[in-house]
Amino acid sequence: MTRSGFMQALEEILGVPTRTLRDEDSRQTVSNWTSLADVQIFSLVTSEFGIETDEELIEAETVGDLVRVLQGRRAFHE
């Protein structure tokens, strides 16, 4: 999955319009970012990238944090 594909999947999970998520968006700025959304995001990361949920992923507070963790693990292919 590409970074843009991941962003599209996040937008779908969070129920926000296409291309509106910003790196600084978090649970405080996206009303649909609930614990259920966290489960869906972690399931996506596991199924698409084969990365199990760990402390680093759980501690990611923003969209940018999530992307940086995944980039650090070379998850995206462009």
FIKOLZA-1660 file (N, C-alpha, C; in steps of 0.1 Angstrom, whole numbers, plus 5000, padded with zeros to 4 digits):
% residues 78
   i   px   py   pz ch aa at
   1 5008 4988 5000  A  M  N
   1 5000 5000 5000  A  M CA
   1 5009 5012 5000  A  M  C
   2 5005 5022 4993  A  T  N
   2 5012 5035 4992  A  T CA
   2 5008 5044 5004  A  T  C
   3 5015 5055 5006  A  R  N
   3 5011 5064 5016  A  R CA
   3 4998 5070 5013  A  R  C
   4 4996 5074 5001  A  S  N
   4 4983 5080 4997  A  S CA
   4 4972 5070 4998  A  S  C
   5 4974 5057 4996  A  G  N
   5 4964 5047 4998  A  G CA
   5 4961 5046 5013  A  G  C
   6 4971 5046 5021  A  F  N
   6 4969 5046 5036  A  F CA
   6 4960 5058 5040  A  F  C
   7 4963 5070 5035  A  M  N
   7 4956 5082 5038  A  M CA
   7 4941 5080 5034  A  M  C
   8 4939 5075 5022  A  Q  N
   8 4925 5073 5018  A  Q CA
   8 4918 5063 5027  A  Q  C
   9 4925 5052 5031  A  A  N
   9 4919 5043 5040  A  A CA
   9 4916 5049 5053  A  A  C
  10 4925 5057 5059  A  L  N
  10 4922 5065 5071  A  L CA
  10 4910 5074 5070  A  L  C
  11 4909 5081 5059  A  E  N
  11 4898 5090 5057  A  E CA
  11 4885 5082 5057  A  E  C
  12 4885 5070 5051  A  E  N
  12 4873 5062 5051  A  E CA
  12 4869 5057 5065  A  E  C
  13 4879 5052 5072  A  I  N
  13 4877 5047 5086  A  I CA
  13 4872 5059 5094  A  I  C
  14 4877 5070 5093  A  L  N
  14 4874 5082 5101  A  L CA
  14 4862 5089 5096  A  L  C
  15 4857 5086 5084  A  G  N
  15 4845 5092 5079  A  G CA
  15 4847 5107 5076  A  G  C
  16 4858 5110 5071  A  V  N
  16 4861 5124 5067  A  V CA
  16 4862 5125 5052  A  V  C
  17 4859 5137 5046  A  P  N
  17 4860 5139 5032  A  P CA
  17 4874 5136 5027  A  P  C
  18 4875 5132 5014  A  T  N
  18 4888 5129 5008  A  T CA
  18 4897 5141 5008  A  T  C
  19 4910 5138 5011  A  R  N
  19 4920 5148 5011  A  R CA
  19 4919 5159 5021  A  R  C
  20 4912 5156 5032  A  T  N
  20 4911 5166 5043  A  T CA
  20 4919 5163 5055  A  T  C
  21 4924 5151 5057  A  L  N
  21 4932 5148 5069  A  L CA
  21 4946 5155 5067  A  L  C
  22 4950 5161 5079  A  R  N
  22 4963 5167 5079  A  R CA
  22 4972 5160 5089  A  R  C
  23 4984 5161 5088  A  D  N
  23 4994 5155 5097  A  D CA
  23 4991 5158 5112  A  D  C
  24 4986 5170 5115  A  E  N
  24 4984 5173 5129  A  E CA
  24 4970 5169 5134  A  E  C
  25 4962 5163 5126  A  D  N
  25 4949 5158 5130  A  D CA
  25 4951 5147 5140  A  D  C
  26 4942 5147 5150  A  S  N
  26 4942 5137 5161  A  S CA
  26 4928 5134 5166  A  S  C
  27 4928 5126 5177  A  R  N
  27 4915 5123 5183  A  R CA
  27 4907 5136 5188  A  R  C
  28 4915 5146 5191  A  Q  N
  28 4909 5159 5195  A  Q CA
  28 4903 5167 5184  A  Q  C
  29 4908 5165 5171  A  T  N
  29 4903 5173 5160  A  T CA
  29 4894 5165 5151  A  T  C
  30 4893 5152 5152  A  V  N
  30 4885 5144 5143  A  V CA
  30 4875 5137 5152  A  V  C
  31 4862 5141 5151  A  S  N
  31 4852 5136 5160  A  S CA
  31 4849 5121 5159  A  S  C
  32 4852 5115 5147  A  N  N
  32 4849 5101 5145  A  N CA
  32 4861 5092 5149  A  N  C
  33 4872 5098 5154  A  W  N
  33 4883 5091 5158  A  W CA
  33 4881 5085 5172  A  W  C
  34 4875 5074 5173  A  T  N
  34 4871 5068 5185  A  T CA
  34 4880 5055 5188  A  T  C
  35 4877 5048 5199  A  S  N
  35 4884 5036 5202  A  S CA
  35 4881 5026 5191  A  S  C
  36 4869 5025 5186  A  L  N
  36 4866 5016 5175  A  L CA
  36 4874 5020 5162  A  L  C
  37 4876 5032 5159  A  A  N
  37 4884 5036 5148  A  A CA
  37 4899 5032 5150  A  A  C
  38 4903 5033 5163  A  D  N
  38 4917 5028 5166  A  D CA
  38 4918 5013 5162  A  D  C
  39 4908 5005 5166  A  V  N
  39 4909 4991 5163  A  V CA
  39 4909 4989 5148  A  V  C
  40 4901 4996 5140  A  Q  N
  40 4901 4995 5126  A  Q CA
  40 4914 4999 5120  A  Q  C
  41 4920 5010 5125  A  I  N
  41 4933 5014 5120  A  I CA
  41 4944 5004 5122  A  I  C
  42 4944 4998 5135  A  F  N
  42 4954 4988 5138  A  F CA
  42 4952 4976 5130  A  F  C
  43 4939 4972 5127  A  S  N
  43 4936 4961 5118  A  S CA
  43 4941 4963 5104  A  S  C
  44 4939 4975 5099  A  L  N
  44 4944 4979 5086  A  L CA
  44 4959 4977 5085  A  L  C
  45 4966 4983 5095  A  V  N
  45 4981 4982 5096  A  V CA
  45 4986 4968 5096  A  V  C
  46 4979 4959 5104  A  T  N
  46 4983 4945 5104  A  T CA
  46 4980 4938 5091  A  T  C
  47 4968 4940 5085  A  S  N
  47 4965 4933 5073  A  S CA
  47 4972 4938 5061  A  S  C
  48 4975 4951 5060  A  E  N
  48 4981 4956 5048  A  E CA
  48 4996 4956 5049  A  E  C
  49 5002 4958 5061  A  F  N
  49 5016 4959 5062  A  F CA
  49 5023 4947 5070  A  F  C
  50 5015 4939 5076  A  G  N
  50 5020 4928 5084  A  G CA
  50 5027 4933 5097  A  G  C
  51 5023 4945 5101  A  I  N
  51 5029 4951 5113  A  I CA
  51 5019 4949 5125  A  I  C
  52 5024 4942 5135  A  E  N
  52 5015 4940 5147  A  E CA
  52 5015 4953 5155  A  E  C
  53 5004 4955 5162  A  T  N
  53 5002 4967 5170  A  T CA
  53 5012 4966 5182  A  T  C
  54 5019 4977 5184  A  D  N
  54 5029 4977 5195  A  D CA
  54 5028 4991 5202  A  D  C
  55 5036 4993 5212  A  E  N
  55 5036 5005 5220  A  E CA
  55 5038 5018 5211  A  E  C
  56 5047 5017 5201  A  E  N
  56 5050 5028 5193  A  E CA
  56 5037 5032 5185  A  E  C
  57 5030 5022 5180  A  L  N
  57 5018 5025 5172  A  L CA
  57 5007 5031 5182  A  L  C
  58 5005 5024 5193  A  I  N
  58 4995 5029 5203  A  I CA
  58 4998 5043 5207  A  I  C
  59 5010 5047 5209  A  E  N
  59 5013 5060 5214  A  E CA
  59 5012 5071 5203  A  E  C
  60 5011 5067 5190  A  A  N
  60 5009 5077 5179  A  A CA
  60 4996 5085 5182  A  A  C
  61 4998 5098 5183  A  E  N
  61 4986 5106 5186  A  E CA
  61 4980 5113 5175  A  E  C
  62 4988 5115 5164  A  T  N
  62 4983 5122 5152  A  T CA
  62 4984 5114 5140  A  T  C
  63 4978 5119 5129  A  V  N
  63 4979 5112 5116  A  V CA
  63 4994 5112 5112  A  V  C
  64 5001 5123 5114  A  G  N
  64 5015 5124 5111  A  G CA
  64 5023 5114 5119  A  G  C
  65 5020 5112 5132  A  D  N
  65 5027 5102 5140  A  D CA
  65 5026 5088 5134  A  D  C
  66 5013 5085 5130  A  L  N
  66 5011 5072 5124  A  L CA
  66 5019 5070 5111  A  L  C
  67 5019 5080 5103  A  V  N
  67 5026 5079 5090  A  V CA
  67 5041 5078 5093  A  V  C
  68 5047 5086 5102  A  R  N
  68 5061 5085 5105  A  R CA
  68 5065 5071 5111  A  R  C
  69 5057 5065 5119  A  V  N
  69 5060 5052 5124  A  V CA
  69 5060 5042 5112  A  V  C
  70 5050 5042 5104  A  L  N
  70 5050 5033 5092  A  L CA
  70 5061 5036 5082  A  L  C
  71 5064 5048 5080  A  Q  N
  71 5076 5051 5071  A  Q CA
  71 5089 5046 5077  A  Q  C
  72 5090 5048 5090  A  G  N
  72 5102 5043 5097  A  G CA
  72 5104 5028 5096  A  G  C
  73 5093 5021 5094  A  R  N
  73 5093 5006 5092  A  R CA
  73 5093 5002 5078  A  R  C
  74 5094 5012 5069  A  R  N
  74 5094 5010 5054  A  R CA
  74 5082 5003 5050  A  R  C
  75 5070 5007 5055  A  A  N
  75 5058 5000 5052  A  A CA
  75 5052 5004 5038  A  A  C
  76 5054 5016 5034  A  F  N
  76 5048 5021 5022  A  F CA
  76 5057 5018 5010  A  F  C
  77 5050 5015 4999  A  H  N
  77 5057 5013 4986  A  H CA
  77 5050 5023 4977  A  H  C
  78 5058 5031 4970  A  E  N
  78 5053 5041 4961  A  E CA
  78 5054 5037 4947  A  E  C
% end
